[in-house]
Amino acid sequence: MTQISLNTPAPDFTLQDFKGESVSLSDFHGKAHILLVFNRGFA
């Protein structure tokens, strides 16, 4: 996995939403707020 440096812009990435549609970080460029939620699962 590529490491990301602190205090630098996040790299663009694409994931699927709950409907199976692709969503990219760049889709939100210029928007006021972005909330990213990552579910790590349960151990």
PAKE-198922 format. One record per residue: residue in three letters; x, y, z of N, C-alpha, C in turn. Coordinates in nm, 3 decimals, always signed. Layout:
<sites>
{site ALA,{X,Y,Z},{X,Y,Z},{X,Y,Z}},
...
</sites>
This chain:
<sites>
{site MET,{+0.085,-0.118,+0.000},{+0.000,+0.000,+0.000},{+0.090,+0.124,+0.000}},
{site THR,{+0.051,+0.223,-0.077},{+0.125,+0.348,-0.086},{+0.106,+0.430,+0.041}},
{site GLN,{+0.215,+0.485,+0.093},{+0.206,+0.570,+0.211},{+0.174,+0.713,+0.169}},
{site ILE,{+0.101,+0.782,+0.254},{+0.063,+0.921,+0.229},{+0.132,+1.009,+0.331}},
{site SER,{+0.192,+1.117,+0.286},{+0.260,+1.210,+0.376},{+0.159,+1.302,+0.443}},
{site LEU,{+0.192,+1.345,+0.564},{+0.107,+1.440,+0.635},{+0.108,+1.575,+0.567}},
{site ASN,{-0.001,+1.648,+0.581},{-0.015,+1.784,+0.529},{-0.001,+1.793,+0.377}},
{site THR,{-0.046,+1.689,+0.308},{-0.049,+1.692,+0.162},{-0.192,+1.657,+0.118}},
{site PRO,{-0.232,+1.699,+0.000},{-0.367,+1.665,-0.048},{-0.385,+1.514,-0.059}},
{site ALA,{-0.504,+1.467,-0.032},{-0.533,+1.325,-0.044},{-0.530,+1.285,-0.192}},
{site PRO,{-0.477,+1.168,-0.222},{-0.479,+1.122,-0.361},{-0.621,+1.084,-0.402}},
{site ASP,{-0.649,+1.098,-0.530},{-0.782,+1.061,-0.579},{-0.797,+0.909,-0.572}},
{site PHE,{-0.914,+0.864,-0.535},{-0.944,+0.721,-0.533},{-1.091,+0.701,-0.565}},
{site THR,{-1.126,+0.581,-0.605},{-1.264,+0.548,-0.641},{-1.307,+0.424,-0.564}},
{site LEU,{-1.426,+0.431,-0.506},{-1.487,+0.319,-0.433},{-1.631,+0.304,-0.478}},
{site GLN,{-1.692,+0.194,-0.442},{-1.833,+0.175,-0.472},{-1.918,+0.217,-0.353}},
{site ASP,{-2.031,+0.284,-0.381},{-2.122,+0.320,-0.274},{-2.215,+0.202,-0.244}},
{site PHE,{-2.309,+0.222,-0.155},{-2.397,+0.113,-0.114},{-2.488,+0.064,-0.226}},
{site LYS,{-2.498,+0.142,-0.334},{-2.579,+0.101,-0.449},{-2.493,+0.033,-0.557}},
{site GLY,{-2.363,+0.024,-0.532},{-2.272,-0.037,-0.629},{-2.221,+0.059,-0.734}},
{site GLU,{-2.250,+0.189,-0.719},{-2.205,+0.289,-0.816},{-2.069,+0.343,-0.774}},
{site SER,{-1.984,+0.373,-0.870},{-1.851,+0.426,-0.842},{-1.858,+0.571,-0.798}},
{site VAL,{-1.783,+0.603,-0.694},{-1.774,+0.739,-0.642},{-1.626,+0.769,-0.621}},
{site SER,{-1.580,+0.881,-0.676},{-1.441,+0.921,-0.663},{-1.428,+1.040,-0.569}},
{site LEU,{-1.314,+1.050,-0.504},{-1.289,+1.166,-0.420},{-1.297,+1.294,-0.503}},
{site SER,{-1.251,+1.289,-0.627},{-1.253,+1.408,-0.713},{-1.396,+1.454,-0.744}},
{site ASP,{-1.496,+1.367,-0.727},{-1.635,+1.406,-0.748},{-1.677,+1.515,-0.649}},
{site PHE,{-1.606,+1.525,-0.538},{-1.643,+1.619,-0.432},{-1.555,+1.745,-0.432}},
{site HIS,{-1.469,+1.757,-0.532},{-1.382,+1.875,-0.538},{-1.465,+2.003,-0.543}},
{site GLY,{-1.433,+2.098,-0.455},{-1.505,+2.224,-0.452},{-1.627,+2.224,-0.362}},
{site LYS,{-1.660,+2.110,-0.305},{-1.774,+2.102,-0.213},{-1.729,+2.152,-0.076}},
{site ALA,{-1.824,+2.196,+0.006},{-1.791,+2.253,+0.135},{-1.743,+2.149,+0.237}},
{site HIS,{-1.803,+2.030,+0.235},{-1.770,+1.930,+0.338},{-1.766,+1.791,+0.278}},
{site ILE,{-1.673,+1.711,+0.330},{-1.665,+1.570,+0.292},{-1.651,+1.489,+0.418}},
{site LEU,{-1.730,+1.385,+0.430},{-1.720,+1.294,+0.543},{-1.690,+1.156,+0.489}},
{site LEU,{-1.576,+1.101,+0.529},{-1.537,+0.966,+0.487},{-1.552,+0.874,+0.607}},
{site VAL,{-1.622,+0.764,+0.587},{-1.642,+0.667,+0.695},{-1.585,+0.534,+0.648}},
{site PHE,{-1.493,+0.482,+0.723},{-1.432,+0.353,+0.691},{-1.470,+0.253,+0.798}},
{site ASN,{-1.532,+0.145,+0.759},{-1.571,+0.040,+0.852},{-1.461,-0.064,+0.853}},
{site ARG,{-1.393,-0.076,+0.965},{-1.283,-0.172,+0.976},{-1.333,-0.311,+1.014}},
{site GLY,{-1.459,-0.324,+1.042},{-1.513,-0.454,+1.082},{-1.491,-0.480,+1.229}},
{site PHE,{-1.525,-0.597,+1.270},{-1.510,-0.634,+1.411},{-1.414,-0.750,+1.423}},
{site ALA,{-1.332,-0.746,+1.525},{-1.231,-0.851,+1.546},{-1.289,-0.970,+1.618}},
</sites>
